[in-house]
């Protein structure tokens, strides 16, 4: 699942801020 997100970010060229936000949301869901 994480790999697919990384691929999307690489394709869209999203900023690191967006990456951290997505990762934060994913971490919260995991808990």
Steps between C-alpha positions, in 0.01 A plus 500: 500500500779742593688417181199601289484833683870562439452423131211746477704771671794441266270518198327819614817658639326586826684703762654333809235677708226306323695179554530565873128579521402178323740300715361660816144407403611145419680469835190618687284242322751227592466584869 
